[in-house]
Amino acid sequence: MIEWYKKVVFENYANFKGRAMRSEYWYYTLASIIIAILLFTIDTFAGLTYGAGQAGVLRSLYSLLVLIPGFAVLVRRLHDVGKSGWFFLIVFIPLAGVIWLLIVLCTEGEDRTNKYGPDPKDIFFNELDEIGKE
């Protein structure tokens, strides 16, 4: 999970091109949620909250830091299922848009090269085959 997180946040910080497997997207999402919960806890106990909603300083900074990589991995995930990155705007349709986007994010990507690039599973599994070979 840590490797996926580093790949998304540091190596592909603002990469909106290409495709992202389900695991890449969901591991990044899981890691971000865990980090946000930890930062919320630290903010609360350290008294680093502000405003009526009691937002935390550390959690707010973290949210700003991962805004672009989170959006980039979302766009690449949409590319993996053959959709344009602009399809994220569907979330503005109440309830139905959020449900549709969640279904698409959980759907397996196209198992062939599409207009956004080659199948990332092929690339990933080819790299795994090369481990240990010199």
Secondary structure, 3 states (H helix, E strand, C coil): CHHHHHHHHHHCCCCCCCCCCHHHHHHHHHHHHHHHHHHHHHHHHHCCEECCCCEEHHHHHHHHHCHHHHHHHHHHHHHHCCCCHHHHHHHHCCCHHHHHHHHHHHCCCCCCCECCECCHHHHHHHHHHHCCCC
